[in-house]
């Protein structure tokens, strides 16, 4: 392959894996750019409105399934897996997370968001891998992505052998579960392809059965409008009344489908300290987080993915969780503290927050 300066493709792929491992990635794959088989499913998902208010999903349309249109000249996509389960996670981490959800006064943040913003971590490390590749083969066309553009990440991961698409729509790996981030490098180099792996979900429907809001409407089909991750992160309007109770004490994201997945007993601990849980986001009570004004919210979430939702949406989520805590029957002392906290903010709240505050206060009646 003259374009690779005489290096054998497989030897270069081995080097690529070594560079990626040095940057903390657990796995590297290479996919071609033919995602035609995914186009019908993407179109159907959009036509059904399952993307909710994520207008950018519809705006980019089929470009997601056409990497060479997104980045002209692309012939391969390097895919990367970065495990994020915190290094200190206990052996029975799934059971520990279910216990968190059973304590209504505790605020639960999705595991991936308890540490540093993965966008920043992955982008920098992927770029360093690309730089190493350029040192080996000379300048080449490429672009790095980390959940930052119209990319069908799971489809590319499946094509390249990073894992298979689970029924919850996330990528799954037999030796890593689903607790990992995906990143991509679009390249104009004809690298050798890596083989996909067969799916291993079988007849299991644990993720579908456990979803609190029944957002997984069919195997491999998610209605984002019902998903707690979408509602607490992407959605900036009122939380639908019929879904509030099911949110429980989840204030940013939801891990239930991953907690229920049998393959996640093999989830790997993060190789990097970046994903260690930050104390305020790991076991704080709803009342403690409610006391953060905007300045403290910004200070506490510096370098965190949580900052992107802003203080107003953060408080909306907390209000719903506090109402759920009141309804769940917390101690008299906790209940009184929650009611006082909610009531004290009502008069100064904007219309959106006030409606959620009133709903929350009504749950303790």
N, C-alpha and C positions, 0 to 999 in steps of 0.2 A: 504494500500500500504506500505508494510514493508520497501521497499527501501526508502520511505520518512519518516521513523521513526514514523509511525503511524498517521501522519498528513493526514487529509482528503484532497483529491486532490483539491476540490473547495476552501477549506479554504486556502490552500497554494497559489492557483491562486489569491485569493483576497489579500493575503499578497504581492504577487509579484507585483500586480497592485499598491499597496500602496507604495512599495519601488520605483517603476518606477516613480510614480507621484512626489515623493519627489526629484527625480533627474531631473525633468523637462519634462519627457515624458508625452504626452497627452493620449496615448493609448498603451495597451499591448495585444498581441494575442499569440496563440499557434497553430502551424501547425504541421501536420505529415510530413514525409519525402517522401511521394509518389508524385512525380511531373511528373509521366509518361505521363500525358496528355499534358504536355508542350514540350515534346521532339521533336515531329514532327515539331512544329512551330519553335523551336530553330534551328533544322537542316536546314529547308527551308530558314530561315533568313540568316544563314551562307553560304549556297550554293549559294544564290543570291548575296553574297558579300556585303550585307547591313552593315556589320561591318567595311567596309573601311580598313584603315590601323591599326585598333586595332587588331593586330595579336593574342594577348593573348585571345581574344574571341574564335577564332578558335582553338587555342592551347589547351585550356581547354575542348573544345567540350561539350559533354553531361555530364561532371562532374558537370556542373552548375545545371543540373536537377536531380542530384543524391547526395543529402547531405550526405548520409551515406558513399559514396565513398570519398568525400572530407574530412570528419572527421569520421573515422571509429568508430562505436558504437553509432552514433547519432540516436536518435529515435524521437526527437521533436525539433522544432525550435521556440524559443521565438522571436516574432517580436515586434518592437517598433517604434512608431511614435513620431517625435520631430518637432513641428511647428517652422518655421523660419521667417515668415513675421515680419519685424522689429517692435519693440514695438511702435515706433513713426509713423508708416505708417498711413496716413490719412484714414478716413472712405471711401472715394472714391479713394482708392489707385490704382485700375486698370486704372481709367481715368487719374490719375496723371502720370502713367507709359506710357500710350499712348502719353501724351503730351511730355514727354522726347524724345520719338522716333520721334516726329515731329520737334524737334529742331536739325537740322543737325550738328551744331557745338558742340553740347554737347556729351560727351562720355557716352555710356550706358553700364553698367556692370550688368549682371544678378543679380537679387535681392539676391539670396542665397549666392553670393560671395562678398557681400559688407561688411560683418562682418568677424568674425573669421572663420578659416577653420573648417568646420563641422566634418571632420574626427576625429580631436583631441577632439572636444567637446563630440561627441557621444561615441567614444571608451571608454574614461575614465568613463563616466556615465554608460554605459552598463556594464563595468567591475565591478563597484560598486554594481550594481543590482545583478550580478552573485555572488559577494562576500557575499551579504546579504542572497542569496539563499543557499549558502554553509554553512553559520552559522546556518541556519534553518534545513537543511537536512543532513549535513555532506559533506565531500569531494565528488565531482562528476565530471565526464568528461564534459568539455565544451570548447567552443572557441567563441570569440567575433568577429563579422564582421561589418564593416562600409564601404560599397562600396570598399572593399579592397581585395576581393577574388572572385573566380567564383561562385557567388551566384545569383540565380534568385529572386531578392529582391521583385519585384512587384508580382510575382507568389505566393511567400510565404505570402506576405501581404494580398493578395486576399483570400488565403486559410484560413487564420487565422482571417479574419473579420476586418482587419485594413481599408479596403476599397475595391473597385473594380477596375479593369484595365480599364482606360478610353481609348477612341479612339486614344488619343495622346500617348498611352502606359504607362502613369504615373498612379500611384495609386490615386484614388479619394475617398473622404469621404463626406457624406452628410452634416456633421457639421464642416468640415475642408477643403473642397476643395482639392487642390493638393499641397499646399505650405508647405510641410513638408518633412523631411528626414526620411529615413528608416534605421534601424539597426537590427541586428540579434544576438542571442546567440544560437549556436548549443549545445544541451545538450543530455546526455544519460539517462535522467530521463523521465519516462512515465507520463508526466504532462497531465492533462485533456485538450482536444482540445477546441478551441473557434470556433464558427460558422461563416462561410463566410456570406457576405451580398450580396443581389442581385444587379446587375448593374442598374444604373439609367441614362445612357446616352441617351437612347431612340433613336429618329431619329435625334438628334442634330449632326451637323457636323461642329460646329463653329471652333474647333481646326484645322480640316483638311482644311477648307476654308481659314483661316487666315495665315497659314504658308507661310512666304515670299518666300521660295525656294521649296515649294511643297514636303517637305521631308516626310510628312505622306502620303505614296503612297496608302494606303488603311486603313480602320478602323483597329486599333490595329497593324499596320505594319509601322515601321519607317525605311527609308533608311538613315542611319547615314551619308553617304557620301554627302548628300544634307543638312544636319542639321547644322544650324549656330553654335549651341553649339559644335558640333563635329569639325567643321571647325576652330573655334577660339580657341579651347582648346586641342583636341586630335590630330588634323592633323598638321604635322610639315613641310609640303611641301608648294608649291604655292597654293593659293586659286584659284580654277577653275574660269576662266574668266567669264563664263556665270552666276556665282553665286555672283560675287562681288557686283554688284549694289544692289542686294536684301538684302545684309547685312546691308545697311544703316549705322547708327552710332553705331551699336552693336559691341563692341570690346572684350567682354568676355561673351560668352553664349547668350541665347535668351529666353525670357519669353513669346513670343507672344501667343503660344497655351494655356498658363495658363491665360494670360490676357483676352483671348476671352472666356474662359470656364465659363458658368453661375454659376457653383457650387462654384467658387472662391469668390463669394460675401460672402460666409460663412468662408473664410479662417481665421484662428485664429492667433492672434499676438503671437510672441515667448514669452515663459515664462522666457527666459534667456537674459541677456544683451549682450551675446556673438555675437548675430546676429544683434545688432544695426549697422547701416551703418556707416562706417568710412568716414570722411569728404572728403578725396581725391577721393574716389570711388563713391561719391554720388553727382553728379552735376558738376563735373569738365568738362572743355572744352577739346576737342581733342588736342588743342595747348598746354594746360597746361601739359597734360600727356606726350606729345611728348618730352617735355623738360627734362624728367627724364633720366639721364644716368643710366648705369647698377647699380651703387652703390645706387643711390636714389631709383630705382625700388625695389631693394632687401630690402632697409630700409622701404619703404612705404608698402611693401606687406609682411612684417614679420608676421607670424601667419595667413596668408591669403591663401586660396586655389589658388589664382591667381599666387602665386610665382612659382608653379610647371610648368607653361608654359615657364618660362624664359623670359629674356629681348628681345631676338631676335624675338620670336613669338609675343610678346606683341607689338613690333614696326611694325611687318608685319600687324597685325590687325589694328593698328592705321593708317597706311598708307592707307589701303583700305577705312577706314571710312573717312579719310581726303579727299580722292579722291571723295567719294560720297558726301561729304559736298560741294566741289567745284562744282560738277555737279548740286547739288540741288539749288544753287544760294544763298549762304550766302552773307552778306554785302560786299561791295567792300573792306573795311578795313580788315574784317575777311579773305576774299579770298586772299588778298595780303599776309597776315601773314601766311596763310597755305602754299601758294606756296613758300614763302621764307624758311619756316621751312623744307619743303620737299626737296627743291633744295640744301639747305645747307648741307644735310646729304648724298647726292647722291654719291659723289666721294669716301667717306670712307665706303660706304655700301658694304656688301657682295653681291654676285650675286643674291641671292633670294630676299633680301630686295630691291636692286636696281631695279629689275623688277617691284616690287610693287610700288616703288616710281615713276618710269616712267609712269606706268599706272595711278597712282593717278594724276600726273601733267597733263596728257593728258585729264583728265576729266574736266578740267577748260577751255579748248580751246573753 
